[in-house]
Amino acid sequence: MNDILPQVAIWALPILFAITAHEAAHGWMALKLGDDTALRLGRVTLNPIPHIDIIGTVLLPLLMLTMSGFVFGWAKPVPVSWHNLHQPRRDMGLVALAGPTANLLMAIVWALTIKISWLLFVNGFEQAEFFLRMGEAGILINILLMILNLMPILPLDGGRILYSLLPPNMADQFGRLEPFGLIILLVLLVIGALGKILLPLINFIYEQIVWLTSITEPLLYLMKF
């Protein structure tokens, strides 16, 4: 328990805001493209409460953290009425893209948090180490959510984007695979293929963010402990 509680404290806010920003971005983009369904339901907000799914946002991440140290979760999906969009096929792809884009921006924000926390830490504010570790968790969870959601499998965002880009007849055939999307993900996970697909991409994006924000020094410090 003494090992688990610090990990929960470090990962809780990054997970909560990664999921919240992802879903709020879907609603915001839908609003800009003509659909106010999410706005009317109070879902175009960075307040986590309207987005929380008890299982996906609270119970599953806690369970995974205690069992494996790997953390994942989800929030309530943001409702989008496609018939209200200006150009439904194109706009559904843009709405889908908004979620992963928000996670990329959040990862950069957490990297900047590390940068600021490091300046405080090296100037004697030892409590800033907690925010260094939280920032590292924030980068990782947002990159993971971004890459996973961009997989071209329905109902993931990547599947929605691909659907919007395909010619109508091919899109219809692709759309028939949606009921099997989660099964495909589970199979990939069980056979170990999901990790082999995701990890190189996660590492690549992670390295680019580290380079962009120049946070190599604090990350090397964290790796020592």
N, C-alpha and C positions, 0 to 999 in steps of 0.2 A: 504494500500500500504506500510505503514511503517513496518508492520509485515511481508509482503510477501517478500520484497526485501532482508532482511537479510537471509531468508530461501533459496531464490534462490541462493544467494552468497555461502551459506554453501553446498547446494546439487549439484550445477552445475558441478563442477569438479569431485566429486565422481561418479556421474551418467555417465558423459562423458567417464571417463577412465575405469569404470566397463564394459560398453558396448564395448568400443574399445579393451580392453584387451581380452574380451571374443571372439570377432570375429577374432582378430589377431592370437589368439591361434589356432583357427580352421585352418587358413591358414598356420601357421607354421607347425602344425602337418601333414597336407596334404603334404606339401613340403618334410618333412622328410620321408614320406611314398611313395613318387614317383610322386606326382601331383604338378606341378608348376603353375597351373592356377591362383591361388590367388596371387602368387608372380608377375606374368606377368601383373596383373591388379593393382598392387600397394597396395594390401590389407594385406600383411604380414608386418605390421608397427603399431607402437603405436601412430603414428600421427592420431588424431581423424578425420581429415577432410575427408579422403577417405571412412570412415565408416559411416559418418553422414547420417541419414535418417531424412528429415525435419520434418515429422510427428512424428515418433517414438523416435527420439533423442532430438527434440527441443520442438515442439508444445504440444505433449501429456504430457511429464513430467511437463511442465510449467502449463498446464491446471489442471492437477491432484493436483499439489502443491497448487494452488490457491483455489481449490474447496474442497479438503479433507485433505491436509497435507500428504497424501500417495503418493509416487512417484514410477513410473515405466516407462520403455521405451524399445526401441530396436534400433538396427543399421541395415544397409544393410546386408543381409546374405552374407557370404563369399562363392563364387562359388567353388565347388569341382567336378572335373571330375573323377567319381569313377573308370572308366575303366583304368585310368593311375596309380591307386594304385597297390602296389605289391600283396596284398591279399584283394580284394575289400570288401568282407563281414566283415572280421576282422577289416580292416583299417578304414572303415566308422565308426565303433564303437569307435575306438581310436580317430579319428578326432572329433567326437561328444563329447567325454569325455574331450578333451583338453579345451573346453570353460568353463565348470563349474570348472575345476581344476584351470584355470587362475583366476577365481573369488575367489576361496578359498585363493590363494596366495595373491591376491589383498587385501582381508579382513585382512590378517595377516600384510601386509605392512601398512595398515591404522591403525591397532592396535599399531604397532611400532611408527607410527607418533604421536599417542596419548601419548605414553610413553615419547618420546622426548619433545613434547610440554608441558607435565606436568612438566618436569624438568625445562624448561624455565619459566613456569608460576609461580611455587613456588619460583623461584629465582628472582621474581620481574618483569618479562617480561609479562605484562598483556595482550598484543596483542596476546599472544599464545593461549588465550581462544578460539579465532576464529578457530584455527587449531585443538583444542580439539574437538570442535563441528563438524568440517569437518571430522575429523577422525572417530567419532562415526557414522556419516552419511555414510562414506565410508564402514565401517564394515557392516552396515545394508543392504545397497543396494547390495553389493556383495554377502552376504549370501542369500538374497532374490532371486537374479538372479540365483545363483547356485542351490538352492533347487527347484525353479520353473522349471528350464530347465532340471532337473534330473527326473521330473515326467515321467513315462513310457507311454507317449502319443505322437504319431507322429503328427506334425513334430518337436516336442521338442527333445533336445539332449538325454533325457532319453529314448524316443521312438526309436531313432536311435541305441542307445546302446542295447536295448532289441532286436531290429530287428536283429542285428549282432550276438546275442547269441542264438537265437531260431533256431531250425532245419529248413532247407529251406522250407518245406511245411507249417510249422506253421508261419514262417516269411512272406510268401506270403499272407496268410490269415490275419495276423496282419497288413500288409502293406495296405490292402484294406480299413482300417479304417482311413488312413491319411487325406482324404478329410473332415472328420468329426472332426478332432482333435481340431480345434479352437472352433467349436460349443460345444464340450464336455467341454472345459475350461470355456466357457461363462456360460454354464448351471451350472457347479460347483460353479462359482463365484456368480451367481444370487441366488442360493439356500443356499448359505453360507457355502457350503462344502469345497470350496477351502481354505478359511482361517483356517478352523478346521484341514485341512490336513497339511498346510504349517507352521502355527504358532508354533506348538510343535517342529518341526524340526528346524525352524529358531532359536528358543530359545535355543535348545540343542547345535547347532553349535556355537551360540553366546557365550554361557557359556564356551564352551571348548576353544574358542579363548581368552576370558577374562582370563581364568585360565592359558593358555599357555604363555601369554604375561604379566601377572601380572599387569593389568590395572584397577583393581577394584577401587582403590582410586580416580583416575580422573573421572571415570564414576559415582561414588557416588556423587562427587562434581557437575557434570553436572545435575544430577537428582534433585538437590535442587532448580534449577532455571528453 
